[in-house]
Amino acid sequence: MPPFDQTRFRLPRGARADAVLAGGVFVVVALGAEGQRLSHGEDSAPSQIASWLLIAAVCGTLLFRRRYPVTAGWFTVLGTGAYYLLSDIDGPLVIVPIVALYALAAQGRMQAAIGMAAAMIIGMAAITLAGSSDVTGTAVFMLTGWLVAVVALGSARHSRLAYAEEEARLRATEERLRIARELHDVIGHNISMINVQAGAALFRLKKDPAQAEEALGAIKASSKETLRELRATLGVLRRVDEQAPTAPAPGLARAAELVASAQLAGLPVRIERTGPERSLSAPVDLAAYRIVQESLTNAAKHSGAGQVTIRLAYGDRELALDIEDDGQGSAARPAGSGGGSGITGMTERARALGGELTAGPRPEGGFAVRARLPYGTTGKPMERSDR
């Protein structure tokens, strides 16, 4: 037996769906009305003509429920009321305004839906009070229950759809913020280092050509790394099937590269590790790397530091990051520089993992960034290689 192909079978949508709904409801109502007629005997010819015209008109109104939802809803209510007043056959035409009522509630048009339901209940009650034997108090009570249930179901669907749309918007916003942080951290760091290294190369070009050549080599390596990471980020955004990058993913294992890049820019950096080194989950490892990267970028751009110390403390439940320099503190780097993307982005990264981050001048001078990143479900001790 050939497998079922879902692409060949699709439910109708839009105008086709309305046509299918109107046709299906018409068939159900017509069969019900014909069954009632056969069981109760023949009607007069004018009554039959009027009944069938009203059935066709009320069912056909469903074709316009998307373009004119409120008008179509009220027409089904009035047309159904006229049908029951003029026809001797008690057909199931009431299902048409019930369908329209649900559609209005599902669209969030609660005032129109409640007004239609109230009009139907009041109309049925008036017929009962007028002494009609066809409509009893029990029928009015049952109709009220049905209408309340239909409105409640439609409102629940509207709320669920609104929640799903809001959740999708929030996910899209979070993804945009994540991409913005990645681009800021990757491009901002590398371009800042290229700028510092270019300045150093110009300064040393005549005095020390060897060091100038070394700085130019660092600029070439940094620009190559920038292009690679930019292509990787754009590849994810385009969702193209490109070859996976062969370079290791950003993490503390690549912290030495950040140190080397900063040192080529004339910024001495020292790393100190305490506690047994642990394997980190990808989000924690990436966040730690980006925090170190952004801190070194800020130190190179703003502080004029003579020394930067990176302390990595592996605790039982969290990784503690302390990046300190002996530069100018916050005087040369106002919080919110660069549109607030630097320190704000680091703080958002830490909070997203359930951690915290603080940044500010040190009492003894310089600037410090301190972060606490919980391990989560990972963080098992691993073998440390000799350095």
C-alpha positions, 0 to 999 in steps of 0.5 A, a space after each residue: 500500500 503506498 504511503 499517505 502523502 499529506 501534501 496531496 490532501 489539504 483541508 480547504 481554506 479561505 473562500 473554499 472553506 466557507 463554501 464547504 461549510 455553507 454547503 455542508 450546513 445546507 445539506 444537514 438543514 435540508 435533510 432535517 427539514 425534509 424529515 420533519 415535513 415527512 413526519 408532520 405532513 404536507 405544508 402549504 405551497 407558499 409556506 414551503 417556498 418561503 421556508 426553502 428560500 430562508 434556508 438557502 439565504 441563511 446558509 448562503 450567508 456563511 459565504 460572507 462570514 469572513 468579509 462581513 462577520 458581524 453583518 452576516 451573523 445578525 442576518 443569520 439570527 434574523 433569518 432564522 427567527 423569520 423561518 421559525 415564525 413563517 414555517 410550520 416545519 421545525 427544521 434545524 436551521 438554528 445551527 447556522 446562527 450558532 456557527 456564526 456565533 462561534 466564529 464571532 467569539 473566536 475572532 474576539 468580537 465578544 460584544 457582537 457575539 453576546 448581543 446575538 446570543 441575547 437576541 436569540 434567547 429573548 426571541 425564544 422567551 417572547 415566543 414562549 410567553 406568547 403561549 406557543 406550544 412549540 417552544 417551552 421553557 425547557 427549550 429556552 433553558 437548553 438554548 441558553 446553555 448551548 449559546 453560553 457554551 458556544 460563546 465560551 468555546 469561541 472566546 477560549 479559542 480566541 484567547 489560545 490563538 492570541 496567546 500563541 501569537 504573543 508567544 511567537 512574537 516574544 520568541 522572535 524578539 528574543 531571537 533578534 536580541 540573541 542575534 544582536 548580542 552575538 553580532 555585537 560581541 563577535 564583530 565589536 570585539 574583533 573590530 575593536 582589536 583591529 582598530 587598536 592593532 592598526 594604531 599600534 602598527 602605525 605608531 611602530 612602523 618607523 620605530 620598530 618595523 618588526 613589531 609593526 609587521 607583527 601587528 599587521 599579521 594580527 590584524 589579518 588574523 582578526 579580520 579573517 576570524 571576523 569574516 568567518 564568524 560573520 559568515 557563520 552567523 549569516 548562514 544561520 539566518 539564511 538557513 542555507 545548507 552550507 558546510 559546517 564550520 570546522 573551527 571550534 565553537 566559542 568557549 573557554 577552551 578558546 580563551 587563550 586566543 582572546 588573550 593572544 589577540 589582546 596582547 598583540 594589541 598591547 594589552 597584557 592579560 593574565 588568566 588565573 584558574 581555581 578549583 577543578 575545571 569542569 565541563 560546561 554546557 554549551 550555553 554556559 561555555 558560550 556566555 563565559 567566553 562572550 563575557 571575557 571577550 566583551 570585557 577585554 574589548 572594553 578594557 582595550 577601548 576605554 581603560 588604558 589598562 596596563 594589566 588585565 586579570 581574568 579569574 575563573 573559579 570553578 565552584 560546586 554549583 557555579 562558575 565565577 568570572 572576575 575580569 579586573 583591570 588597572 585602568 581608568 575605571 568608569 571615567 572613560 567608559 560610561 555605562 551605556 556606551 555603544 547604545 548600552 549593548 556591551 554591559 547590558 548584553 553581558 548582564 542579559 546573558 548571565 540572567 538568561 542562565 539564572 546567574 548574575 553580573 555586575 560591572 563597575 569601578 574598583 575602589 583601588 582603581 580600575 574596572 571590574 566585571 564579576 559574573 556568576 554562571 550556574 552550571 545547570 545540569 552539567 558541570 562535572 569535573 574533568 581531567 585537567 591537562 598540563 599547561 
